[in-house]
Amino acid sequence: MRDTDQYQTDVDLQVMLRAEILELRSQLARRDAEIAALLQQSDAQAVQDIAEKELSGSLKGWLRPRLQRFRHRLVLRRQVAALSASPLFDADWYAGHYPECGGPEKAAVHYLLKGAFAGHDPGPNFDTAAYYRANPDVAAAGWPALAHFVLHGETEDRRVRLISGG
């Protein structure tokens, strides 16, 4: 009987140790993930430090305009997506009223880069000029009217005159 008790004690001990090993492995995996995140953050900071401090003047001169163009493209993509999702932007209507845009597929980009600043309306229910008159800071900042309204103005309760009935 004593051998059976010893055997059961050994089995119980093994089960307990295996559970403890699994818990320790889980903790180790969490710690490894934390370390990887910290290293990635540290690497990103190191890259930023190098870019700011160690690049030569000529390299900065080469890099800065490229980064600015990249940033501009990202902003433009965000604004195109916002306009495309807005019921106030009607690409077909815009292309019909402003054929210089090159068609409905180019209407959003045209409005964002040229049309808004020329006073073009993005659809039958949004008055670009009225938005700029009601919000002169938006015009001064160089924002396309509807892009500002959709991305910021609506949540800021900016004044806008929506045209009903087209």
Number of C-alpha atoms within 10 A of each C-alpha: 6 7 8 9 10 11 12 12 12 12 12 12 12 12 12 12 12 12 12 12 12 12 12 12 12 12 12 12 12 12 12 12 12 12 12 12 12 12 12 12 12 12 12 12 12 12 12 12 12 11 14 11 9 11 13 11 9 8 11 14 11 11 13 11 11 12 11 11 11 12 12 12 12 12 12 17 13 14 21 20 13 18 25 15 11 13 10 19 23 21 21 15 17 24 22 15 15 19 12 12 20 12 17 18 12 15 26 27 17 21 28 20 13 14 22 23 18 11 16 18 25 30 21 17 17 23 21 24 19 17 23 22 13 15 16 11 11 17 18 9 8 11 17 22 29 29 24 19 21 16 14 12 18 13 9 9 9 14 15 21 14 15 12 8 6 8
